[in-house]
């Protein structure tokens, strides 16, 4: 089975998180728009024509933005306008309705933590806390004003703590998702993004990049002879040897049971071939020792430099084909992919 069919079968962790944020932000915009439309009708019926008109305009704007950006990221400016308009409407409500108007401050304050990320959400919530707290203290009796301001501060503090903890948890979960637990290498989730970034840099700035696809030879036989525990120990040691050869900006992934993908940015095929041979030698000429067994292991590698017209799938397939060629030619070797010249092909 070609490795490109196994690399990415679903969205990466970053893509899934991005889609979730888009959905949450869109739902908040929809909720705000529909709520404001309903409130505008209520205000018209109560005879508050001026306030009803402002709420109606806000409701129409929010609903239109939610519909227009449905399934897409809502721009930061639109989110700022969303919070700004609701803040103005809430302040007016506090002035006109007193304590009843304060009820709208709490969901609006919480919304800041969902509409904006990290520090920006905390700053937005703190700004609203100051505005609503000052308005409450100015409009209401001092005892009521201080109580309301204190509750707003508590919500702001608790929300900020929640955002910080959520951010740390998000980083932890992301690392768990993108990291192979056995070897500590990156797994397949980030492959697409890394390859597309390399293609962009190549087409935009002319910076070369080369892939090395590596596969342990006869690994199933090794597992059958010495057990899967020893096989896991071999994989860990192979990962350590691969990392010892690579540069800091090189990317290495475990993309299958005994398969590894190495992305070498700023690297021509000649340099990558030397890296591949160094890796092959490092694996083949030094045995692997486990708790209860030892064995010699070899590695087959396919090397493919990025071609001008290739997509990331084609690039990956080219490296995979070179790897299969190394397997067919007897294993324990590195093969460089031969990419036909498109211009020559076109003329023939």
Beta strands, then each sheet from edge to edge (+ up, - down):
strand 1: 209-216
strand 2: 251-254
strand 3: 259-265
strand 4: 288-289
strand 5: 294-295
strand 6: 299-305
strand 7: 334-336
sheet 1: 2+ 3- 1+ 6- 7-
sheet 2: 4+ 5-
end
